[in-house]
Amino acid sequence: MSTPTERADEMARLVIAAAQQDNACVVTSALVDTVMKLHADTEAGTANEASVRRLIRKHAAPAGVRVVLTDDERYWAIREQLHHMDGDQVHALHDSIADGGDDDPRGNDRVLVDAISVRLSNRLSPARLWNCKPVSVRLWDEPEPDAVGAMPEYAGHGPVVEALEILRAAEVRVATVPSRKVLYRDWHGPQGPQGAFIWPGAGRTLEVSWFIDGAHDERGMRSRDTRTVRAARNQALDDVAAAFRGAGWTVWRVLSRKTATRRDLRVDVTPPAAGQSPAVS
């Protein structure tokens, strides 16, 4: 069994390897947290985080990796990035953060806000910035984009893009799931997500759900609403199925077996194989 020091050393080397491969040779607090969570169930993942950070600093220079862990290190790394942006770009960043209000995580990032404030002041840049080479990874959290019809991580997925185009061409409403925190009363109501939402399933299959007042199923609904909402969702998923059949996709209806009346849960769709003739419905 490894000693605590050996476990910490192994974890530190895993973090450095992740920085070299995926983070432009920069170790940040977020990267350390991500790697340690990824290996939480392994022996190395039981390492003490303070020891891991100390050993990261020990191995960083020989590995050609830059460490940006403390607020001071992060402040100057951000100043380097801002130093290589022209005034209009920095002003645009400042205005974007202000416009985002409470929904923009950058507004609560005191290190970033202070760095921008100093960059926009009339003070001369310190000598340490004159010939600096900024890190090539973003050192602050950008606001998450809303999920329009699918989660942002799937927005560029070919079949998902094609499926959304089919729905829009058929004038089927697509749901928008906001990235910001929304109060329960605002989510579960007319202001909540409404329409079709796509999830990648197994293989080439996509799963299409239908949101009504922020819910894609009947759980937690008041019983007097169930019948009306069930009929509306069934009809909406009928329209979804028709749109995909018309485009030559294979369609499966997924229904509940727990209700006396028809209750559609979702529609599963698969695009035709390359070179395959569209299916005749």
Secondary structure, DSSP 8 states (H G I E B T S, - for coil): ---HHHHHHHHHHHHHHHHHHHSTTEEEHHHHHHHHHHTTTSSGGGS-HHHHHHHHHHHHHHHT-EEE-SHHHHHHHHHHHHHTS-HHHHHHHHHHHHHHGGG-GGGG-HHHHHHHHHHHSS----GGGTT----SS--S------EESB-GGGTT-HHHHHHHHHHHHTT--B-EE-SS---HHHHSSTTS--EEEEEE-STT-EEEEEEBTTBSSSTT--HHHHHHHHHHHHHHHHHHHHHHHHTT-EEEEEE-SS-SS--EEEEEEE---TT------
